[in-house]
Amino acid sequence: MAVLLIGTLDTKGRELAFLRDLLRSEGLKVLVIDAGSGDPGAIEADIPRDRVFEAAGSSLDAVHQHRDRGRAVSDAARGVSRLVGRLIEEDAVEGILGIGGSAGTTIGTAAMRAAPFGLPKIMVSTLASGQTRPYVGGSDLMMIPSIADLAGLNRITRRVLLNAAEAMVGMVRGHSTPDASEGSSDGPLITATMFGVTTPCVDRARARLEAQGAEVIVFHATGVGGQAMERLIQDRLVDGVLDLTTTELADELVGGVLSAGPDRLTAAVAAGVPQVVSVGALDMVNFGPLETVPERFRGRTFHVHNPTVTLMRTQARECQLIGQRMAQVLWDARVETVVLLPELGVSALDAPGQPFYDPEADEALFSALRDGLKDATHTRVESLPMHLNDPAFADTAVERLLAARGKVNK
């Protein structure tokens, strides 16, 4: 097994050679992947650039002919991701380390996001102190700010690269130690989604599942949380899903700031994992401070959650569209899937006397789910005369998930 060292040898050759030699001096096997497209690098790559572009369905000649840097970076990212994926399938990778500016970061993190959870991944980047979500996504990769540009070796870049190399050595050597799993349960792994306004429900459900011997991982439904959960499910590490807080779907459809992307809700369906889904916090779309809310939403119903978070009530038509989208995805479930509808409210703000109480909008959501899933083979909808945060709702959700898992495990 080897540590993959990813970078563009035409611009980062000295820096990559420095890292390679540091890792090898610690006894690690290193494979250097050259994702560059300019002049030949100062060192020889173990996986040269022509193989990278061939893996992307292109060629080095084609890159030189079109002279489009953006296209070259996209091709390199795709090619490196495919090559790394093949090496991982061959069980030949024990860590991934990349360095770069905007291009190198795009290329390196694309490969890291495609790698499974738990595999050590470090990206040394000039962009690591800014908006990193496009690079990290739902992955567990680590980004280290390079401080100075990665243009030569000096007292700053040497120290940063040395720290990255030592971090990779420590992660690889400690990767499979017994302490890594200390405190973990031997029971089934269950993922759950939660927001502040659904906390009473999810906390009770988590406690009940843990009492049954399950290990429950709760994801904060802030966009990145949903992405991380979907990725964990894709990696076949999850035995059941308690997706009670699907609020990220509202942000994706309406245009809020906490979208988890268009693939939210799809992983469990694709992986054949039993799940219980509900509509927690679909009464709201998330924005930053009130003054940042787009002009097109002026006049809507808002609730200032705190100085940095503004919530907007979803309207009936939006709720209908969200329900239709959920039904479209969940229709394809191949194992037991239960959709629970809390008829008395979907969040702490959606109750009599609360700012988002709107039975008409809720019913638009519920009707879309009932109508869209009425003939589904493995997905059934159940309406409950209670609020989502009622203890009985959490208890029902747990019972339905345990029953669904029991059917799958027969």
N, C-alpha and C positions, 0 to 999 in steps of 0.2 A: 504494500500500500504506500501511497505517496501523498505529499502535500502538493496541490496544484498552485503554481505561482502565475498569475495572469497579469499581463500588461502589454504595452505597445513598445517593442524593442527599438523602434525607430526614434522614439523620444524619451524613453525611460530605461535605456539599456544599462547604464551604470547603476542606477538605483535597483533594478531587478537583479543584477549580478551581485550586488551587496547583500540583498535579502537571501538570494539563493545560497550564497556562501555561509551566511549566518545559520541558516536552517541546516545545511549539510554538516556544519561544524558541530551541531548538536545531535548528529546521528540520524537525521531524518532524510528519507528519500524525497527528492524534489523533481517535479516535472514542470518545466517552464513552457507556458503557452503564449505564443507571440500573436497578438491581435492587431498589430500595426499594419499599415499599408504604404508607408513612405519608404525612405531609403533603408537598406538592410541594417539590422541592429548590430550593436557592438559585440554581442555574444550570440552563441548558437542556441536556438530553441529546441526543446525536446519535441514539441508539437509546433511545426512551423506555420507561418501565416497562410500558405497556400492550402493547407489542410483545413484551416479555419474557414476560409471562404468557400471551399468546396463543400464543407458540411452545411453551409448556408444556402447551397444551391446556386452559388455564383462561382467566380474565379478571380484570382489576383489580376489577370489580364483585363477582365471586365471592370474591375475597380479602377485600374489605371486609365482605362478608356473613358469611362463616364466622368471621372474627376469630381465626383459629388461626395464631399466629406460626410455629409449627413447620412447618405445612403451607405457609404462604406462603414460607418459606425454601426448602423442598424444591421448590416450583413454580418459584421464581426460579432456583434452581440448574439445574434441568432446562431451563428456557427459555433462560437465558444459554448453556448448553452447546450447545444446538441452534443458536442464532443464531451463535455463534462458529464452530461446525462448518461452517455454510453459508459464512461469510466466508472461512474457510480453504480450502474447496473452490474458491472463486472467486479464490484466490490474492491476497486483499486484506489479509492480515495479516502484519506483520513483527515483532510482539511483543505480549505481553499483560502488563499491569500491574494488579494489584488491591490494594485496601486494605480492612481491616475488622477487626471483632472476631470473635466466634464465628460470627455469621450471614454477615458479609461474607466471611470466610475459607472457609466452607462453599460459598458461591456461587462465589467467584472460582476456588478450586482445582478445583472440579468442571469448569469450563471448561478449565482448564489441563491437567488430567489427560487430557482428551479431545483435546488438541492434539498434533501429532506431535513426536517427538524432535527436538531441535535448534532448534526455534522458541523464541526467548527468552521466558521466563516468570518473573515476579517477583511474589511476594505479600508485602505488608507487613502483619503481623498481630500482634495482642496474644497469640496462641497459639503463636508461632514458637519459643519456648524450651521448650515442653513436649513431649508425645507427638505428633509430627507425622505419623506414618505414615498415619493416616486421611486426611490432606490431601494428602500427597505420593504415596503409593502407589508405583507403579513409574515415575513420571514424573521428568523432569529439571528440574522447577520449583525455583526458589530461594525460600526463605522468609526474610524479614528481620524480626527482632523489632522491634516499634514502641517498646519501652522503656516509654513512657507510653501511656496510652489515647489513641486517635485521636479526641479530643474537643476540637477547637480547635487553633489554630496557636500554638506557643510555641517557645522556643529548642531544646527537645528534638525535638518532632515535625517542626519545619521541617528540622532537620538530617537526621533519618531519612528524610523524604520526599525531600529533595534528593539524598541518597545513592542512594535507589532510582531516582530519575529519571536521575541520571548513569550508574548501572549499566545501565539500559535503553538509554540513548543509546549507551554503549560496546558493548553486546551487539549492538544493531541494526547499528551502523556497522561492527563487526568481524565480523559474522555470516558473510559470504561471502568473507573475505580468504583468500588462498592459504595463509597460515600455519595456518588452521584444519584443513587436511588434511595438514599436513607430517608425514611419516613413515608415512602410511597406505599400505597395499598396494592395488594395482590388482586383486588376485586376489579370489576369492569371500570373502564374509564369513560366518564360521562362529561360532555361539554354542555355549558349553559350560557345564556346571554342575559345581561342585566343592565339596567339604567337606574339612576337614582329614584325615579318614579315607579320602578317595578321591584325595588329592593326587598320589600317585605315578602313578596311572593317567592322570589328566587332564593332568598336566604332560608325560608322555611323548606322549600323543595330540596335545596342542597343538604340541609341538616337531615332530612328524612332519607335521602339517598345514601348519605354517609353512614347512617345508622343501619342501612341494609348492606354495608360493606363496599359500596362504590367509592371511587375516587372522583371527585367533581372538580372540574376546572371551569371557573366562571370568567367570561370575557365581557369587558365593558363595551357596550355597543356604540362605539365612537367612530366607526369606519374602519380603522386599523384593527380594532378588536374583532369585528366580524370577519375581516380578511384573514386574520391569524387563525380563527376558529375553522374557517373553511379550509385553510391550508392543512391544518392538523387532521381534519377529516379526510382530505385527499390523500394524505400520507398513510392512511389505513391504520391510524393509531387509536381510533375512537370506537367504542362499543355502543354508544347511544347518544342521542342529542336531545337536549331540553331547550329548544329555541323559543323561549317565551317572549323575548324582547326583540322584535323584528323592525324596530324603528328606523334602522339604516335604509330600509327600502323606501321610506317616505323621503329621505334626503336625496336618494338617487333619482326618484321620479319627479319630485317637485323642484329640486335644485338647492338643497341645503348643503352644509359644509361637512357633514359626517356620513357621507355615502361610503359604503363598502364596495362599490362597483356593481356592474350589471350581473355578476355571477353569484351574488349573495343568495343563499338558500339552495344552491344547486349541488353542493358537494355531497351531502348525505344521500340525496336522490341518486347521484351517479355512483356512489360507493356502496349502495345497498345497506345503509345503516338505519336502524329503526329510530324514529324520532317523534317527539311531540312538539308541535309548533303552535304558537299563539300570536296574538296581535299587540303585544305589549308596546306601549308608547308610540303606536302608529297614529296617535292623535296630534303628533308634533313633528315639525321640521326645525332643524337647528341652524342657528346663525351665530356670529360673533356679537360684539357690542351692538346695541340698537341702531346706531348710526351707520353700521355696515350692511344692514338689510337692504337688498336691492330695491330700487324705486318701484318696480312693478308690483311689489307686495304691500305697498303703502295702503292703509285702510283695513288690513286684515286684523285678526285677533292675535295679540302678542302677550307673552308673559316673560318678563325680565327675570330670568333664573338667578343671575348674578351679574356684576358689571361686565363680564366678558362673554356671557352666554345669553342669547335671546331665543325664545321658543315661539314658533308660530303654529296656530291650530290648523290642521288639515281640514279642507272642506269636503263636502259630500262627494263631489265629482272626483276629487283626488283620491279619496278613500276607495271609491269604486274601482278606479284604475289600479290601485295598489292591490286590492283583493283579486282582481282579474289576473294580475301578474303572478301573485302567489299561487293561485289555482293552476295557472299554466305550467309553473315549475313542478308543483307537487303532484300533478296528475300523473307524471311519469314515475312515481315512486314504485320500486320493485319489492319492497318489504313494508310491513305494517307502519303506517304513518297516521297520526291523529292530529287534527286541527281543533283546538279548543277555543271557543268564542265566549268571552266573559260579557254577558248581556248588560251588566250594570256599570261597565266602564273599563277602559283599557290602560289607565295609568292613574297615579295619584292626583293628577290635575283634571281627570275626566270622571268627575263624580258630582252629585248635586252640591251646588254652592261653590264649586271650583271653576277656574277661568276657562277650562277647555271642555266643560260638560256640554255635549252635543249629541244626543241620542240619534238624531237624524243622520249625522255623518257616520256614526258608528254602525248604524243599520245598513248604510250603503256599503260599508266594508264587509259586514257579515253576509249580506245578501250575495255579494259578488263571489264570496268564497263558497257559500252553499250552492249557488247555481253552477259555479265552475267545476265543482268537484262531486256533484250529485251522482254521476255514473262512473266515478273513478274506481279502479279495481282494488288498489291497496291503500288508498287514502280516504279517510272518513272524517266528516265534520261533526262536532258535537257542541251544541249550545248549552251553556250553563247559566242558570238564573242567579248569578253572583258577580261581584267585582273581581278583577284580576288579582287584587291584593288581599282578597279574603283568604283566610287560612284554608278553607275547604277547596278553593281553586287550586292552590299549590298541592294539596293532598291528592286531588284528582289527577293532576298532571303527572305526579310521581307514579300513581297507580297505573295510569295508562302507559307510561314508558316501561315500567317493569313488565307489564303484560305484553307489550310489543316485543320486548327483548326475549321474553319467554317463548313467543311464537317463532321467532327467528332461530333460537337455539335448539328447538326440538329436532 
